[in-house]
């Protein structure tokens, strides 16, 4: 049976992450509207996980982004750059004003993250099935060196249809990579369809467990539950840890939530105004 973590507690840590996540949602939607392109559905489903990582969990220093003892984070679902770039900018890796250049022809803020262009990006991702295997390699290097850093990777459930993901998962379990954590953005939608109609993943937790992983399931929009899951992941262990974050594509915006059509898509002026009103109201509640 997969452990399930939920929490209704509001404390300073949770409140801070919640505020940052709401800011990220408003900012990334503005970026997508200005650029007239993007992946709002997946951005919004991943926002709470990214906010929890960047504003509480990751041991990183924007002033020294290549510090040897930094935690490593790999955005394996690399097409969701609106959420990633808003987190990196708010965390101080580059000026927030640069977000206005998102997807411009000469911008550093490409549709897929590029480590050559941006501090804080550990590896280039976007083609699905590539990022998580790199994260496993990073964790193996740390294990060989006896290093203290932790490695985190965020993948989408659609990406789990790639065979390279399961090859990497099998190797990580075999190596006992206790400092590796993968988070699955389990929004159950991919481009144009539901994952279970395309290539069924369930029982997903059992699959990871069979490959030698610890598994925990959380509400991926519950910041306190996410914090508890990451706190538990920090404890010494001899297995890698998989956090299945149950989310909704387009979360936070009523007309986008759980709609495959917003995998791509750009809100029009009326839709954008409604989305911002809803997010501002959520923050004020």
Phi, psi and omega per residue, in radians:
X1 nan 2.283 3.117
X2 -1.311 2.310 3.056
X3 -1.143 2.476 3.103
X4 -2.140 2.188 3.140
X5 -1.924 2.228 3.013
X6 -2.366 2.733 3.069
X7 -2.713 2.439 3.041
X8 -1.866 0.123 -3.076
X9 -1.308 2.476 3.032
X10 -2.071 2.028 3.098
X11 -2.294 3.079 -3.086
X12 -1.007 -0.675 3.109
X13 -1.078 -0.846 -3.114
X14 -1.094 -0.759 -3.121
X15 -1.082 -0.709 -3.141
X16 -1.135 -0.806 3.139
X17 -1.110 -0.727 3.124
X18 -1.036 -0.769 -3.138
X19 -1.122 -0.738 3.136
X20 -1.139 -0.708 3.131
X21 -1.109 -0.721 3.133
X22 -1.134 -0.736 3.084
X23 -1.055 -0.774 3.141
X24 -1.044 -0.745 3.139
X25 -1.070 -0.811 3.137
X26 -1.114 -0.710 -3.086
X27 -1.212 -0.785 -3.090
X28 -1.170 -0.606 3.087
X29 -1.130 -0.679 3.073
X30 -1.118 -0.662 3.100
X31 -1.105 -0.763 -3.110
X32 -1.170 -0.722 3.112
X33 -1.100 -0.768 -3.133
X34 -1.149 -0.683 -3.111
X35 -1.401 -0.304 -3.090
X36 1.082 0.521 3.067
X37 -2.921 2.849 3.116
X38 2.590 -3.041 -3.108
X39 -2.212 1.241 -3.017
X40 -1.116 -0.624 -3.091
X41 -1.048 -0.911 3.136
X42 -1.231 -0.583 3.039
X43 -0.996 -0.841 -3.045
X44 -1.255 -0.536 3.104
X45 -1.248 -0.513 -3.087
X46 -1.592 -0.167 -2.989
X47 -1.033 -0.766 -3.069
X48 -1.173 -0.649 3.069
X49 -1.116 -0.810 -3.120
X50 -1.137 -0.718 3.113
X51 -1.083 -0.708 3.131
X52 -1.126 -0.751 3.136
X53 -1.142 -0.915 -2.973
X54 -1.328 -0.454 -3.066
X55 -1.914 0.146 3.061
X56 -2.599 -0.734 -2.866
X57 -1.628 -0.873 -2.992
X58 -1.181 2.326 3.026
X59 -1.587 1.620 -3.068
X60 -2.420 2.748 3.130
X61 -2.335 1.840 -3.135
X62 -0.999 -0.453 3.106
X63 -1.312 -0.292 -3.141
X64 -2.462 1.213 -2.958
X65 -1.201 -0.234 3.121
X66 -1.930 0.371 3.114
X67 -0.952 2.296 -3.061
X68 -1.023 -0.517 -3.072
X69 -1.649 0.175 -3.139
X70 -1.190 2.652 2.907
X71 -1.229 2.574 3.103
X72 -1.831 2.345 3.036
X73 -2.182 2.251 3.112
X74 -2.026 2.128 3.089
X75 -1.526 1.494 -3.055
X76 -1.166 -0.668 3.045
X77 -1.409 1.249 -2.877
X78 -1.295 -0.094 3.084
X79 -1.375 -0.196 -3.125
X80 -1.594 1.121 -3.042
X81 -1.439 -0.382 3.111
X82 -1.023 -0.777 3.110
X83 -1.216 -0.756 -3.114
X84 -1.111 -0.844 -3.090
X85 -1.151 -0.637 3.113
X86 -1.135 -0.636 3.090
X87 -1.182 -0.794 -3.130
X88 -1.087 -0.731 3.141
X89 -1.160 -0.809 -3.130
X90 -1.125 -0.497 3.127
X91 -1.410 -0.215 3.035
X92 1.783 0.253 3.140
X93 -1.328 -0.436 3.020
X94 -2.744 2.839 -3.045
X95 -1.101 2.410 3.121
X96 -1.021 -0.544 -3.107
X97 -1.080 -0.426 -3.128
X98 -1.205 -0.320 3.095
X99 -1.040 -0.396 3.115
X100 -1.146 -0.313 -3.114
X101 -1.597 0.082 -3.045
X102 -0.828 2.121 3.083
X103 1.184 0.189 3.000
X104 -1.178 2.788 -2.985
X105 -1.064 -0.611 -3.111
X106 -1.955 0.303 -3.125
X107 -1.345 2.647 2.978
X108 -1.313 -0.249 -3.058
X109 -1.632 1.309 -3.122
X110 -1.217 2.989 3.031
X111 -1.140 -0.456 3.034
X112 -2.132 2.422 -3.080
X113 -1.183 2.458 -3.087
X114 -2.238 2.057 -3.081
X115 -1.188 -0.373 3.107
X116 -1.219 -0.555 -3.073
X117 -1.566 -0.679 -2.928
X118 -2.119 2.254 2.965
X119 -1.144 2.555 -3.142
X120 1.645 -0.204 3.079
X121 -1.658 2.071 -3.052
X122 -1.392 -0.604 -3.129
X123 -2.732 2.645 3.114
X124 -1.223 2.323 3.114
X125 -2.406 3.075 -3.103
X126 2.460 -1.059 2.982
X127 -1.060 2.124 -2.965
X128 -1.197 2.534 -3.137
X129 1.609 0.068 -3.085
X130 -1.791 -0.707 -2.992
X131 -1.164 -0.857 -3.105
X132 -1.057 -0.755 3.057
X133 -1.015 -0.624 3.070
X134 -1.126 -0.722 3.109
X135 -1.046 -0.684 3.081
X136 -1.097 -0.745 3.092
X137 -1.079 -0.692 3.086
X138 -1.073 -0.772 -3.134
X139 -1.146 -0.639 3.076
X140 -1.118 -0.733 3.114
X141 -1.055 -0.751 3.104
X142 -1.107 -0.685 3.116
X143 -1.104 -0.767 3.137
X144 -1.096 -0.707 -3.110
X145 -1.397 -0.161 -3.044
X146 1.162 0.534 -3.073
X147 -1.364 2.810 -3.083
X148 -1.657 -0.208 -3.051
X149 -1.202 2.693 3.099
X150 -1.868 2.665 3.126
X151 -2.099 2.291 3.120
X152 -2.164 2.510 3.049
X153 -2.396 2.420 3.071
X154 -1.933 2.110 3.096
X155 -2.099 2.820 3.019
X156 -1.769 2.767 -3.129
X157 -1.189 -0.515 3.048
X158 -1.121 -0.609 3.132
X159 -1.149 -0.397 -3.125
X160 -1.241 -0.037 3.012
X161 -1.384 -0.133 3.113
X162 -1.462 2.272 -3.117
X163 -1.095 -0.531 3.139
X164 -1.079 -0.472 3.130
X165 -1.148 -0.744 -3.093
X166 -1.349 -0.517 3.007
X167 -1.085 -0.769 3.122
X168 -1.158 -0.697 3.125
X169 -1.089 -0.724 3.139
X170 -1.113 -0.754 3.136
X171 -1.134 -0.734 -3.132
X172 -1.080 -0.725 3.102
X173 -1.144 -0.728 3.123
X174 -1.073 -0.683 -3.102
X175 -1.408 -0.177 -3.121
X176 1.079 0.889 -3.050
X177 -1.384 1.432 -3.046
X178 -1.187 -0.272 3.122
X179 -1.739 0.266 3.132
X180 -1.908 2.302 3.058
X181 -2.256 2.231 2.997
X182 -1.922 2.419 3.069
X183 -1.982 2.190 3.096
X184 -1.703 2.047 3.038
X185 -1.358 1.598 -2.990
X186 -1.581 1.245 3.126
X187 -1.596 -0.061 3.019
X188 1.141 0.271 3.088
X189 -2.303 2.573 2.989
X190 -2.340 -2.971 -3.091
X191 -1.090 1.899 2.988
X192 1.578 -0.155 -3.048
X193 -2.853 3.012 3.043
X194 -1.470 2.541 -3.108
X195 -1.057 -0.688 -3.071
X196 -1.227 -0.372 3.059
X197 -1.478 -0.403 -3.091
X198 -1.548 -0.894 3.127
X199 -2.830 1.717 -2.959
X200 -1.036 2.393 -3.130
X201 -1.812 -0.396 -3.081
X202 -1.261 2.546 -0.010
X203 -1.401 1.860 -2.990
X204 -1.145 -0.793 3.139
X205 -1.048 -0.714 3.134
X206 -1.119 -0.594 3.108
X207 -1.096 -0.840 3.117
X208 -1.099 -0.728 -3.130
X209 -1.094 -0.653 3.132
X210 -1.143 -0.393 3.115
X211 -1.607 0.146 3.038
X212 1.637 0.421 -3.117
X213 -1.864 2.598 2.837
X214 -1.343 2.498 -3.077
X215 -2.276 2.355 3.003
X216 -2.367 2.493 -3.141
X217 -1.989 2.324 -3.105
X218 -2.365 2.816 2.890
X219 -1.289 1.965 -3.046
X220 -1.278 0.008 3.043
X221 -1.967 0.078 3.113
X222 -1.717 1.820 -3.018
X223 -1.131 -0.680 3.128
X224 -1.137 -0.694 3.110
X225 -1.162 -0.688 3.079
X226 -1.102 -0.764 3.105
X227 -1.055 -0.732 3.121
X228 -1.100 -0.691 3.132
X229 -1.159 -0.714 3.119
X230 -1.248 -0.607 3.050
X231 -1.063 -0.754 3.126
X232 -1.141 -0.626 3.141
X233 -1.160 -0.385 -3.135
X234 -1.355 -0.251 3.137
X235 -1.206 2.559 3.136
X236 -1.001 2.375 -3.138
X237 -2.718 2.876 -3.128
X238 -2.005 0.279 3.057
X239 -2.301 2.605 2.969
X240 -1.186 2.802 -3.046
X241 -2.132 2.312 3.068
X242 -1.927 2.137 3.053
X243 -1.833 1.945 3.079
X244 -1.542 1.887 -3.095
X245 -1.694 1.849 3.131
X246 -1.307 2.038 -3.022
X247 -2.306 3.095 3.008
X248 -2.159 2.253 3.020
X249 -1.023 2.346 -3.141
X250 1.313 0.330 -3.040
X251 -1.032 2.435 3.101
X252 1.776 -0.272 -3.139
X253 -2.186 2.057 -2.928
X254 -0.995 -0.797 -3.033
X255 -1.398 -0.157 3.091
X256 -1.723 -0.423 -2.970
X257 -1.060 2.196 3.058
X258 1.079 0.587 3.140
X259 -2.076 2.040 -3.115
X260 -1.071 -0.491 -3.117
X261 -1.097 -0.311 3.117
X262 -1.687 0.306 2.941
X263 -1.013 -0.930 2.873
X264 -1.801 -3.135 3.020
X265 2.143 2.590 -3.133
X266 -2.197 2.144 3.088
X267 -1.076 2.475 2.992
X268 -1.368 3.135 -3.031
X269 -1.047 -0.735 -3.129
X270 -1.173 -0.758 3.129
X271 -1.128 -0.722 3.138
X272 -1.100 -0.761 3.120
X273 -1.078 -0.723 3.111
X274 -1.125 -0.747 3.137
X275 -1.056 -0.760 -3.134
X276 -1.165 -0.692 3.096
X277 -1.068 -0.769 -3.134
X278 -1.106 -0.757 -3.126
X279 -1.190 -0.668 3.087
X280 -1.158 -0.668 3.121
X281 -1.168 -0.685 3.117
X282 -1.082 -0.696 -3.125
X283 -1.232 -0.556 -3.123
X284 -1.373 -0.304 -3.079
X285 -1.183 nan nan
